[in-house]
Amino acid sequence: MDNNPIKRDRFDFEIGYLTKSPCLNCEFRKELPKCHAQCKLLDKIQTRLARGISSQSSRYES
């Protein structure tokens, strides 16, 4: 079990969004998709994004 639970305390617009994949310029790009599991940069990005609370409605009404 993870000792660092994710505290959802920020909205997605406070965290930001990716404009370009970090994999595009990665030295291990030729290893995709096998390399993603041990990528520390992707792990940091996923953890930061997981902290966010969606600012969009969970239901869509037309």
C-alpha atoms as a printed R data frame, in Angstrom:
   type eleno elety resid chain resno       x      y       z
1  ATOM     1    CA   MET     A     1   0.000  0.000   0.000
2  ATOM     2    CA   ASP     A     2   1.187  3.528  -0.784
3  ATOM     3    CA   ASN     A     3   2.471  5.488   2.211
4  ATOM     4    CA   ASN     A     4   1.784  8.802   0.480
5  ATOM     5    CA   PRO     A     5  -1.955  9.039  -0.143
6  ATOM     6    CA   ILE     A     6  -2.974 11.630  -2.693
7  ATOM     7    CA   LYS     A     7  -4.695 14.618  -1.146
8  ATOM     8    CA   ARG     A     8  -7.089 16.165  -3.653
9  ATOM     9    CA   ASP     A     9  -6.743 19.802  -2.714
10 ATOM    10    CA   ARG     A    10  -6.248 21.633  -5.996
11 ATOM    11    CA   PHE     A    11  -8.388 22.154  -9.049
12 ATOM    12    CA   ASP     A    12  -7.152 21.079 -12.459
13 ATOM    13    CA   PHE     A    13  -6.784 24.702 -13.604
14 ATOM    14    CA   GLU     A    14  -4.418 25.348 -10.673
15 ATOM    15    CA   ILE     A    15  -2.218 22.409 -11.613
16 ATOM    16    CA   GLY     A    16  -2.137 23.105 -15.337
17 ATOM    17    CA   TYR     A    17  -2.023 20.800 -18.306
18 ATOM    18    CA   LEU     A    18   0.532 19.247 -20.607
19 ATOM    19    CA   THR     A    19   1.171 21.017 -23.883
20 ATOM    20    CA   LYS     A    20   3.693 18.472 -25.148
21 ATOM    21    CA   SER     A    21   4.479 14.895 -24.210
22 ATOM    22    CA   PRO     A    22   7.729 14.567 -22.258
23 ATOM    23    CA   CYS     A    23   8.342 11.384 -24.256
24 ATOM    24    CA   LEU     A    24   8.928 13.283 -27.512
25 ATOM    25    CA   ASN     A    25  12.456 14.329 -26.552
26 ATOM    26    CA   CYS     A    26  13.278 11.478 -24.193
27 ATOM    27    CA   GLU     A    27  16.500  9.566 -24.674
28 ATOM    28    CA   PHE     A    28  14.570  6.305 -24.163
29 ATOM    29    CA   ARG     A    29  11.880  7.091 -26.765
30 ATOM    30    CA   LYS     A    30  12.849  4.079 -28.873
31 ATOM    31    CA   GLU     A    31  11.871  1.864 -25.942
32 ATOM    32    CA   LEU     A    32   8.239  3.062 -25.861
33 ATOM    33    CA   PRO     A    33   5.897  1.770 -24.510
34 ATOM    34    CA   LYS     A    34   8.054 -0.564 -22.397
35 ATOM    35    CA   CYS     A    35   9.911  2.275 -20.687
36 ATOM    36    CA   HIS     A    36   6.885  4.059 -19.211
37 ATOM    37    CA   ALA     A    37   6.590  1.828 -16.128
38 ATOM    38    CA   GLN     A    38   9.973  2.883 -14.731
39 ATOM    39    CA   CYS     A    39   9.922  6.513 -15.902
40 ATOM    40    CA   LYS     A    40  10.363  8.854 -12.929
41 ATOM    41    CA   LEU     A    41   9.243 11.927 -14.876
42 ATOM    42    CA   LEU     A    42   5.944 10.331 -15.921
43 ATOM    43    CA   ASP     A    43   5.422  9.171 -12.348
44 ATOM    44    CA   LYS     A    44   5.831 12.733 -11.061
45 ATOM    45    CA   ILE     A    45   3.440 14.083 -13.698
46 ATOM    46    CA   GLN     A    46   0.797 11.447 -12.960
47 ATOM    47    CA   THR     A    47   1.047 12.062  -9.216
48 ATOM    48    CA   ARG     A    48   0.653 15.814  -9.642
49 ATOM    49    CA   LEU     A    49  -2.307 15.428 -11.992
50 ATOM    50    CA   ALA     A    50  -3.949 12.925  -9.649
51 ATOM    51    CA   ARG     A    51  -4.018 15.597  -6.937
52 ATOM    52    CA   GLY     A    52  -6.423 17.639  -8.998
53 ATOM    53    CA   ILE     A    53 -10.162 17.890  -8.748
54 ATOM    54    CA   SER     A    54 -11.894 18.290 -12.087
55 ATOM    55    CA   SER     A    55 -13.360 21.742 -12.593
56 ATOM    56    CA   GLN     A    56 -15.788 20.401 -15.197
57 ATOM    57    CA   SER     A    57 -19.214 19.044 -14.444
58 ATOM    58    CA   SER     A    58 -19.398 15.285 -14.094
59 ATOM    59    CA   ARG     A    59 -22.624 15.201 -16.095
60 ATOM    60    CA   TYR     A    60 -23.434 16.584 -19.459
61 ATOM    61    CA   GLU     A    61 -26.803 18.107 -20.204
62 ATOM    62    CA   SER     A    62 -27.783 19.025 -23.742
